[in-house]
Amino acid sequence: MHAWVTGATGQIGRKLCFELQRAGHGVTAFSRGTFDKPSECQWVQWDMSCGSFDFRNLEPPAVVFHLAAQTSAYQARQDLPADATTNVLGFVRLLDVLRQTEAFPHVILSGAATEVGITKNAVISDSDPDDPMTFYDVGKISQRLYLRQCSSEGWFEGTTIRLPNVYGGTSEDASNERGFLNLSIRRALLGEDLRYYSDGEYIRDFLHVDDAVTAMLSAMNHRADVVGETFVIGTGIGTRIRDVLAEIARQAESLTHTCVRLVPASSPLEMYEIEKRNAIVDSVRFTERTFWQPQVKLKDGLRRTLIETISTS
């Protein structure tokens, strides 16, 4: 089949395009910039904040993966019109183009586990109601509502996959707070201090990018079982932020023979409350529908990311 991938030069998009091609699917890749490596994808340069694009010479898609986004909650707060233009209006422009193609594709929307806010028992599941605490999450929920309405109009089908903290791989435009582990890995390899807020006791569910990609592919391969649904995916394992930083420091030291310190820091006054939560994702419902399961253990994923970062620097 043929797939469209927006945000194709991002952390997940790069690997997703590669895996789609390896499976024999055709790919049209969309990016604000240009791809820096040879690829058999058809590339379309498109900045979603600037307007629509001419789709007439493109092969209509059977599946669309929407990964493109402005991912910083703090940047969203600083410039509401710009964030809404990119994340909400940009997605609406894509949906309108898909309607005009009359291809009736299945749209797989990348969401965020933070859309449900802070849960009472720290476990995030599909049954948790939306409770956005940032403008970024308001935008992601708006995307899902537009997708649901377009589906009810009969223009195409859709599924939303809400992701936790994804690490690994590379990205040209990942924000610092959304790419916290990758940023910490780069700092550790430079011998810089790794800082954590408060006592570093906050718990997170860290998902390797390869597992995020296989989840997207599983949704594609089981479209009939996930159509019209919203799922959260994760490892189901929580790790303290301080502990994961300590593991990064230990592995970085073994690779570079440079001492890396962990240093506590005061929380910024503008820090969102949602960053002070504990969060573990229960993805059992998605597993039941698609048979997907995460495969990359945290220690292995960190080492893989450290080595990839060294090789590409």
ZIFENTA-V873658 format. One record per residue. N is the residue number from 1. RES is the residue in three letters. BURIAL is I if it has 24 or more other ideal C-beta (glycine too) atoms within 12 Angstrom, else O. Layout:
n = (N/N)
res = (RES/RES)
burial = (BURIAL/BURIAL)
This chain:
n = (1/2/3/4/5/6/7/8/9/10/11/12/13/14/15/16/17/18/19/20/21/22/23/24/25/26/27/28/29/30/31/32/33/34/35/36/37/38/39/40/41/42/43/44/45/46/47/48/49/50/51/52/53/54/55/56/57/58/59/60/61/62/63/64/65/66/67/68/69/70/71/72/73/74/75/76/77/78/79/80/81/82/83/84/85/86/87/88/89/90/91/92/93/94/95/96/97/98/99/100/101/102/103/104/105/106/107/108/109/110/111/112/113/114/115/116/117/118/119/120/121/122/123/124/125/126/127/128/129/130/131/132/133/134/135/136/137/138/139/140/141/142/143/144/145/146/147/148/149/150/151/152/153/154/155/156/157/158/159/160/161/162/163/164/165/166/167/168/169/170/171/172/173/174/175/176/177/178/179/180/181/182/183/184/185/186/187/188/189/190/191/192/193/194/195/196/197/198/199/200/201/202/203/204/205/206/207/208/209/210/211/212/213/214/215/216/217/218/219/220/221/222/223/224/225/226/227/228/229/230/231/232/233/234/235/236/237/238/239/240/241/242/243/244/245/246/247/248/249/250/251/252/253/254/255/256/257/258/259/260/261/262/263/264/265/266/267/268/269/270/271/272/273/274/275/276/277/278/279/280/281/282/283/284/285/286/287/288/289/290/291/292/293/294/295/296/297/298/299/300/301/302/303/304/305/306/307/308/309/310/311/312/313)
res = (MET/HIS/ALA/TRP/VAL/THR/GLY/ALA/THR/GLY/GLN/ILE/GLY/ARG/LYS/LEU/CYS/PHE/GLU/LEU/GLN/ARG/ALA/GLY/HIS/GLY/VAL/THR/ALA/PHE/SER/ARG/GLY/THR/PHE/ASP/LYS/PRO/SER/GLU/CYS/GLN/TRP/VAL/GLN/TRP/ASP/MET/SER/CYS/GLY/SER/PHE/ASP/PHE/ARG/ASN/LEU/GLU/PRO/PRO/ALA/VAL/VAL/PHE/HIS/LEU/ALA/ALA/GLN/THR/SER/ALA/TYR/GLN/ALA/ARG/GLN/ASP/LEU/PRO/ALA/ASP/ALA/THR/THR/ASN/VAL/LEU/GLY/PHE/VAL/ARG/LEU/LEU/ASP/VAL/LEU/ARG/GLN/THR/GLU/ALA/PHE/PRO/HIS/VAL/ILE/LEU/SER/GLY/ALA/ALA/THR/GLU/VAL/GLY/ILE/THR/LYS/ASN/ALA/VAL/ILE/SER/ASP/SER/ASP/PRO/ASP/ASP/PRO/MET/THR/PHE/TYR/ASP/VAL/GLY/LYS/ILE/SER/GLN/ARG/LEU/TYR/LEU/ARG/GLN/CYS/SER/SER/GLU/GLY/TRP/PHE/GLU/GLY/THR/THR/ILE/ARG/LEU/PRO/ASN/VAL/TYR/GLY/GLY/THR/SER/GLU/ASP/ALA/SER/ASN/GLU/ARG/GLY/PHE/LEU/ASN/LEU/SER/ILE/ARG/ARG/ALA/LEU/LEU/GLY/GLU/ASP/LEU/ARG/TYR/TYR/SER/ASP/GLY/GLU/TYR/ILE/ARG/ASP/PHE/LEU/HIS/VAL/ASP/ASP/ALA/VAL/THR/ALA/MET/LEU/SER/ALA/MET/ASN/HIS/ARG/ALA/ASP/VAL/VAL/GLY/GLU/THR/PHE/VAL/ILE/GLY/THR/GLY/ILE/GLY/THR/ARG/ILE/ARG/ASP/VAL/LEU/ALA/GLU/ILE/ALA/ARG/GLN/ALA/GLU/SER/LEU/THR/HIS/THR/CYS/VAL/ARG/LEU/VAL/PRO/ALA/SER/SER/PRO/LEU/GLU/MET/TYR/GLU/ILE/GLU/LYS/ARG/ASN/ALA/ILE/VAL/ASP/SER/VAL/ARG/PHE/THR/GLU/ARG/THR/PHE/TRP/GLN/PRO/GLN/VAL/LYS/LEU/LYS/ASP/GLY/LEU/ARG/ARG/THR/LEU/ILE/GLU/THR/ILE/SER/THR/SER)
burial = (O/I/I/I/I/I/I/I/I/I/I/I/I/I/I/I/I/I/I/I/I/O/O/O/I/O/I/I/I/I/I/I/O/O/I/O/O/O/O/O/I/I/I/I/O/I/I/I/I/O/O/I/I/O/I/O/O/I/O/I/I/I/I/I/I/I/I/I/I/I/I/I/I/O/I/I/O/O/O/O/O/O/I/I/O/I/I/I/I/I/I/I/I/I/I/O/I/I/I/O/I/O/I/I/I/I/I/I/I/I/I/I/I/I/I/I/I/I/I/O/O/I/I/I/I/I/O/I/O/I/O/I/I/I/I/I/I/I/I/I/I/I/I/I/I/I/I/I/O/I/I/O/O/O/I/I/I/I/I/I/I/I/I/I/I/I/I/I/I/I/I/O/I/I/I/O/I/I/I/I/I/I/I/I/I/I/I/I/I/O/O/O/O/I/I/I/I/O/O/I/O/I/I/I/I/I/I/I/I/I/I/I/I/I/I/I/I/I/I/I/I/I/I/O/O/I/I/I/I/I/I/I/I/I/I/I/I/I/I/I/I/I/I/I/I/I/I/I/I/I/I/I/O/O/I/I/O/O/O/I/O/I/O/O/O/O/O/O/O/O/O/I/O/I/I/O/I/O/I/I/I/I/I/O/I/I/I/O/I/I/O/I/O/I/O/I/O/I/O/O/I/I/I/I/I/I/O/I/I/O/O/O/O)
